[in-house]
């Protein structure tokens, strides 16, 4: 199945952050981004981001029902 790509603004909306924050993720290397053509991101070409890569930025927060949230199951 082909990867789905979204615009910078769409990625920001999906993550519920600003486009500026998405640009920071890209600049820090936390989020891969792509442009069409040979020139880089500073060329004014639209930036595209893989939806699958957005999922890597999301981390599960332990809930009170999780064993690890209570310290159980952790190695000493």
Protein Blocks (a to p, Z undefined) as FASTA:
>chain_A
ZZddddfklmmmmnopafklmmmmmmnopaccddedjbdfknopacdddfklmmmmpccd
ddfklmklnopoiaZZ
